[in-house]
Amino acid sequence: MGSSSCSSGAVRSARDAALPRCAPDKTLMPRYFLNIRDHDALIVDPDGDDLPNLDDARIMALEIIQDIMGRPETYGNSRLWSARCFEITDESGTILMSIPFPGV
């Protein structure tokens, strides 16, 4: 992927800011991983998030995208992100959904 425009720590910070979560019993929730695809490169979400369903994972990804695109001083030029997408996977690594970053 190259330069410092993206790091898993920066994306984790955006994720944490995007959707505060509190689950009474996390054992009943599926875990979703928001990996970032950039052409042939993949930035793997090592931890994932316990969320009630795939729609909540989609909402989280969209909120993170909005945060990243709105803060180029932190995440780099938004044009760099327009070639990327989130690949939401389950614990087995199956891609459940792909969400592209918007083009600029």
Phi, psi and omega in degrees: 000325175099206189334184183272017181292345181211131172221155181297329177293320179293319179293320177300318178298317178296318179299314182297324179284332187287320187211094176294134184236143175217118182243127180295324180220090184296339183294339181269352183262142174289157178256131179243144180244128180257085178276152178250124178261130174229095185057245182268352181270149178227125172263112186275133172281106187285338187257322185072178180222136175277116183226154183299326184196174182296326179297322176294325176294320177297315179299317179299314180299317180296322177292322177294317178302315180300318179295314181297313183292333181273354182228069180297335179293337179263316189254357180097170183306131182296338176297326178296327182281339186294345177267004185252165174209159170274136168248110179272124181237163172267186184295337179275353180093002178291128178286120181264332184196146175238130181235109181286149170286146183292146175285152182252000000 
